[in-house]
Amino acid sequence: MKKILRFKIALSFLFALPFIGQCKPLFIGDSLTYELAMSYKKIAPVDAKFLESTGLKSTKILHWQNYLQHIDFSRYDTVYIVLGTNDFIQKSEIPDYQNKVSAFIRAIKKENSNIIWMLPPTLKNIQKNKLLSNTREAIRQAARQNKIKTIDTRLSLGYQYTESINGIKVRTSDGIHITENGADNVIRGLINVDKENNR
């Protein structure tokens, strides 16, 4: 997947997958966004803006808060945020990271209030996974505070790290990324949640 991403550099080194149509969702975030957007594209048109190795903790590669100013969120029916997997924080850092997430959400809500944050999946690296639990907690708190929904990708990929589910490979060998099948699992779960909410 990384080889594909490196050849698709766009504005400010940000990757984008534009598709024709209106009232479509936008997936925005790190490299996990790519597979999720491609999976969603099998069902309906979608836009995606993503850059690998980025997050809200560091602005060295991309300052997401500033980049939001270049996106017209009013064009989309739903904004799916896929950030956090690269942000490993200590428990003491939860308040500061929560503030960053809240600021990110509020910036988008100025144009679109239909936001769903997709929580990071379990990682193979045990130490990083412990830190990522703090990241998830900060995102959940910010989401509750700003009244947006979250989807836990672990529901579809497993709370304990596993490369395969029922004999189907859902994670890549790097212990971080998801395969096409893994993305399909997540999107199926996402669609099911949307159906339940619209009943």
Secondary structure, DSSP 8 states (H G I E B T S, - for coil): -HHHHHT---GGG-EEE--S-SSEEEEEESTHHHHHHHHHHTTS--EEEE-TT--SS--SS--HHHHGGG--GGGEEEEEEE--TT----GGGHHHHHHHHHHHHHHHHTT---EEEEE----SSHHHHHHHHHHHHHHHHHHHHTT-EEEETHHHH-SS--SEETTEE-B-TTSS-B-HHHHHHHHHHHHHHHHHHT-
